[in-house]
Amino acid sequence: MIMGEGGRYDVIILGAGAAGLLCAITAAKRGVSVLVLEKSNKVGKKILMSGGGRCNFTNRYISADNFVSSNPHFCKSALARFTQWDFIDMVDRYKIQYEERKHGQLFCVNSAKDILGMLLCECEKFGVQIKTHIELVSLKSITTTKGASFKLSITQSNQGINRRELFGKSIVVATGALSVPTLGGSGKGYDIAKQFGLRVRPRSAGLVPLMFDGPMKELCKVLSGVSLEVEVSCGGKMFSEKLLFTHRGISGPAILQISNYWQPDCALEINLMPSLDAVKLLQSLKKEQPSSVLRIALRPHFPKALVLELQQIWWSDLDDRPLAEFTNKRLEAIGRNLNGWVLKPSASEGYRTAEVTLGGVDTNELSSQSMEAKRQAGLFFIGEVVDVTGHLGGFNFQWAWSSGHAAGLFV
Ligand SMILES: Cc1cc2nc3c(=O)[nH]c(=O)nc-3n(C[C@H](O)[C@H](O)[C@H](O)COP(=O)(O)OP(=O)(O)OC[C@H]3O[C@@H](n4cnc5c(N)ncnc54)[C@H](O)[C@@H]3O)c2cc1C
């Protein structure tokens, strides 16, 4: 098909984010005509904001275990066909400097702009057309003699175009998900899926701070800014990482990770001394420092402000008593709390601050090879709109690259 002739393209991609751009490059390399339509004024906003501006673009250690989905096997095919090493090869070709941080996470040394610049350069090299400020008015499946399968009606606010029709043989929905609406988060992809009869699984905020009501909220407020290494578990999953108290509740990598498994009304168990048996420690402190008060004896193990708050909730009646006066039963109870503080968050901070959206287009509706909808030939879903969500650490971008690549080979 001739590039854009009469508004006709082989592939029209909705959304110029991570998945949409990688898909566009892969498809255009095959010689097909590709148009990317972006709702907002800029492309790749989440890439630019990611990883604190340094984009944690992938991870050295990727497996299906790093993803949450109602079908844990669905992501395997795409991840195996475009791996972290394939993306790293591209990054190397563009001589982008990157560094490895904890747990194999790869970040740009300079700026996330390097990653977006690389993707846009590849788009240009292979003739991808990108239009911003696009509002999709309607999308219909059609049958024509010219081979188009879909008719789109759009408006383009920066060009004063009230309405225009475009035709595509394939449509790729890469509109992302609900998280952070100011960075382009939208529910459009789910609407399109439903329009074509595809099931959409319930959605919720993921990789998100958790909040508390009542006294626990007050405690978090007092401790806001304090962080420590913990082990946090919920729903049969456990993460060892840093916890950060905030003025609304708890955050930090440990909490963002576990938030993918947390459900409202569920409790978290937080081990504040992951490398120690706290009961044994307290018993030996009692033997070694019988005249010391517990908060002083615990000072080498915790930030001072945290010990004061823990004292308030677990041993305020004995705050100025020497350890010798603590019964063994009492020390056991305190130790068990230190190794397993059970907390029930009242809610997550929601989509405003969530890095990702859990749930989405049901993977049973899509081919795991091509991301094409089983019920609608020529319609593809990639990236975060699909019910595949990664852990913190570059996994969400890798899913965007891998699923984008998978669809790019078939559109
Ligand atoms: C603050 C923040 C930091 C993050 N940091 C990391 C990180 O370091 N590493 C990591 O792996 N993941 C990170 N993530 C998650 C990662 O950004 C997403 O998982 C990833 O961007 C998803 O890619 P996507 O292409 O599916 O969606 P997006 O990147 O969100 O792209 C979707 C695009 O579609 C556009 N769009 C929406 N609706 C329409 C419409 N109707 N028509 C046309 N276009 C539309 C949007 O404007 C957007 O440009 C972060 C997320 C956030 C919010």
The ligand as a MOL file (V3000), in Angstrom:
LIG
                    3D

  0  0  0     0  0            999 V3000
M  V30 BEGIN CTAB
M  V30 COUNTS 53 58 0 0 0
M  V30 BEGIN ATOM
M  V30 1 C 5.8220 7.6890 36.7160 0
M  V30 2 C 6.0270 6.3470 36.0550 0
M  V30 3 C 7.2910 5.7880 36.0310 0
M  V30 4 C 7.5010 4.5320 35.4360 0
M  V30 5 N 8.7560 4.0140 35.4180 0
M  V30 6 C 8.9630 2.8120 34.8250 0
M  V30 7 C 10.2820 2.2850 34.7040 0
M  V30 8 O 11.2820 2.9360 35.0720 0
M  V30 9 N 10.4200 1.0480 34.1500 0
M  V30 10 C 9.3530 0.3310 33.6690 0
M  V30 11 O 9.5360 -0.7760 33.1640 0
M  V30 12 N 8.1030 0.8290 33.7250 0
M  V30 13 C 7.8820 2.0580 34.2750 0
M  V30 14 N 6.6220 2.5670 34.3030 0
M  V30 15 C 5.5370 1.8230 33.6280 0
M  V30 16 C 5.6340 2.0550 32.0960 0
M  V30 17 O 5.7490 3.4440 31.8740 0
M  V30 18 C 4.4100 1.5190 31.3770 0
M  V30 19 O 4.1850 0.1810 31.7420 0
M  V30 20 C 4.6170 1.6010 29.8650 0
M  V30 21 O 4.8110 2.9430 29.4910 0
M  V30 22 C 3.4250 1.0200 29.1300 0
M  V30 23 O 3.6270 1.2250 27.7680 0
M  V30 24 P 2.3710 1.4060 26.7890 0
M  V30 25 O 2.9540 1.7690 25.4570 0
M  V30 26 O 1.4610 0.2530 26.8920 0
M  V30 27 O 1.5810 2.6550 27.3850 0
M  V30 28 P 2.0470 4.1730 27.4880 0
M  V30 29 O 3.5190 4.2770 27.5330 0
M  V30 30 O 1.2340 4.7500 28.5690 0
M  V30 31 O 1.5900 4.7890 26.0960 0
M  V30 32 C 0.2410 4.9120 25.7330 0
M  V30 33 C 0.1110 6.0830 24.8000 0
M  V30 34 O -1.1870 6.1010 24.2500 0
M  V30 35 C -1.6830 7.4130 24.2690 0
M  V30 36 N -3.1420 7.3600 24.2280 0
M  V30 37 C -4.0100 7.1140 25.2410 0
M  V30 38 N -5.2730 7.1390 24.7730 0
M  V30 39 C -5.2140 7.3980 23.4350 0
M  V30 40 C -6.1750 7.5470 22.4040 0
M  V30 41 N -7.4740 7.4710 22.6500 0
M  V30 42 N -5.7320 7.7860 21.1420 0
M  V30 43 C -4.4100 7.9150 20.8740 0
M  V30 44 N -3.4530 7.7910 21.8050 0
M  V30 45 C -3.8440 7.5190 23.0800 0
M  V30 46 C -1.1040 8.0170 25.5300 0
M  V30 47 O -1.1050 9.4230 25.5000 0
M  V30 48 C 0.3010 7.4220 25.5200 0
M  V30 49 O 1.2030 8.2120 24.7980 0
M  V30 50 C 6.3980 3.8180 34.8730 0
M  V30 51 C 5.1370 4.3890 34.8940 0
M  V30 52 C 4.9290 5.6360 35.4630 0
M  V30 53 C 3.5550 6.2240 35.4740 0
M  V30 END ATOM
M  V30 BEGIN BOND
M  V30 1 1 1 2
M  V30 2 1 2 3
M  V30 3 2 2 52
M  V30 4 2 3 4
M  V30 5 1 4 5
M  V30 6 1 4 50
M  V30 7 2 5 6
M  V30 8 1 6 7
M  V30 9 1 6 13
M  V30 10 2 7 8
M  V30 11 1 7 9
M  V30 12 1 9 10
M  V30 13 2 10 11
M  V30 14 1 10 12
M  V30 15 2 12 13
M  V30 16 1 13 14
M  V30 17 1 14 15
M  V30 18 1 14 50
M  V30 19 1 15 16
M  V30 20 1 16 17
M  V30 21 1 16 18
M  V30 22 1 18 19
M  V30 23 1 18 20
M  V30 24 1 20 21
M  V30 25 1 20 22
M  V30 26 1 22 23
M  V30 27 1 23 24
M  V30 28 2 24 25
M  V30 29 1 24 26
M  V30 30 1 24 27
M  V30 31 1 27 28
M  V30 32 2 28 29
M  V30 33 1 28 30
M  V30 34 1 28 31
M  V30 35 1 31 32
M  V30 36 1 32 33
M  V30 37 1 33 34
M  V30 38 1 33 48
M  V30 39 1 34 35
M  V30 40 1 35 36
M  V30 41 1 35 46
M  V30 42 1 36 37
M  V30 43 1 36 45
M  V30 44 2 37 38
M  V30 45 1 38 39
M  V30 46 1 39 40
M  V30 47 2 39 45
M  V30 48 1 40 41
M  V30 49 2 40 42
M  V30 50 1 42 43
M  V30 51 2 43 44
M  V30 52 1 44 45
M  V30 53 1 46 47
M  V30 54 1 46 48
M  V30 55 1 48 49
M  V30 56 2 50 51
M  V30 57 1 51 52
M  V30 58 1 52 53
M  V30 END BOND
M  V30 END CTAB
M  END
